[in-house]
């Protein structure tokens, strides 16, 4: 039975350069991959026709090469967005494992399409999230 919810885990020790998270989760509206680059590894020089990409560095240091620009180093917690038609290359020029979460999509974003409720008991269609107060924090 399809519940509309799926789960997976990031496998930082996998052998392949890519963990196809989109496929593992059954995501159909955007791309989502884990890219693993070991020391000295680099990806292909590539661009996309329609898809913009966001790279989030989870571990290590990414050297991001963009056509016509100087290489840029991104460390854990750094993010970069690259437009579809720009050629780019991802490299690991450092001695530790590099883990990058790459998300991409080719359609315009539909913002503010969420619905929110004040409690699990509240019925109906919900309201725009900005109209529902944030709940009290949970006790720790």
N, C-alpha and C positions, 0 to 999 in steps of 0.2 A: 504494500500500500504506500503510495506517495503522500507523505505528510507535508511537503513543501519546505522541509528543513533537512539539511544534510550537514555532515561534519567531516573534517579531515584534520591532519596535523602537519605542520611543517617538519620535513625530514632533513635536518641540517647535515646528516651523515650520508645521504644518498650518493650513489655512484654516478648517476647521470647529471649532466649540467642543468637540466630542467626538471622541475616537478610541476606537472600540469595540473595545478590546483583547480583551474576552471573546470576541467573534465572530472576531476575527483568529486567536486561539489555539484556538478550539473549546472553550472552557471551558463546562461545562454545570451546575456546582453552585454557582456564585456569580457576581455581577456584578463586572466590572472595566473601568473606563473611565479615560482621561486626559481631564481637563477643562482647556481652554485659555481663559483669560479675559484679554483685552487690557485695557489701562488704561480704567477707567470701565465695563467690562461687568459685568453681574451675571446670575445665573441666576434661574429662576422660584422663587417661594415654593412649596415642596412638602413632602410627607410621604409615607410609605409605609405600607401596611397591615401587612406582615409583615417587611419587610427593614430590618435595621439597617445603617448605613453607617459606614465609616471613611474619613476624608479625610486623606491624607498630602501635605503641601506639598513639592513638588520644587523649585520656583523661585518667587520673588516673595513676596507677602504676601496671605494670604486674610483677608477680613473675613467671619466666620461669624455670621450672625444666627440666633438660636434664639427661637422664640415665647416671650414673657414674660421674656426675659433681655436683658442688655446685649450689644452687639456685641463679639465677641472677635477679636483679630488673631492669626493664626498665621503664623509665618515658616518658611522652609526648614528641614526636619527636624521640624517640629511635626506632630502627629497629633491628630485628634479623632474620637470615636465619638458618633454620634447615634442615639438609639432610634427605632424605626419610626414611632411616632405623633406625634413632634414636628415641627411645621412649621419649616422652615429655608430660608435663602437664602444663596447664595455670591456674594460680590462682590469685585471688584478695584478698590480705591480708591487705588491707587498707580500711579506712572508706568511700571512695568516689567511685562512679561508675567508672568502667574500660571499655573503648571502644578500641577495637583492630580491625584493618583492616588486614585480613588474605588473602594472595594471594598465590596460589599454582599452579604448573604445573609439568607435567611429561615428556615433550618432550624437546629436546635440543632447545635452543633459536636460532632464525634466526636473526642475527644482520644486520643492515644496509640495510634493504629491503625497506626503505622509498624513496619517490620521492618528490621533492620540485619545486616550481615555484616562480619567483620573483614578479609576480602580478597575479590578478584574470584574467586579459586579456591574459596572456601568455598561449598558447595552447601547444599541443604536449604531450609527455610522461613524461615531467619533467626531472629533473637531480638529482643525489645523493645530499642529503641535505647539505653535507659539501662543495659542489660546489656553493651553493646559499648563497649570503650575507644575514645576518640578516637584517630585515627591520628597518626603523627608528621607534623609540618609539612613542606611541600615545600621543597626548597632554592631560594633566591632567587639 
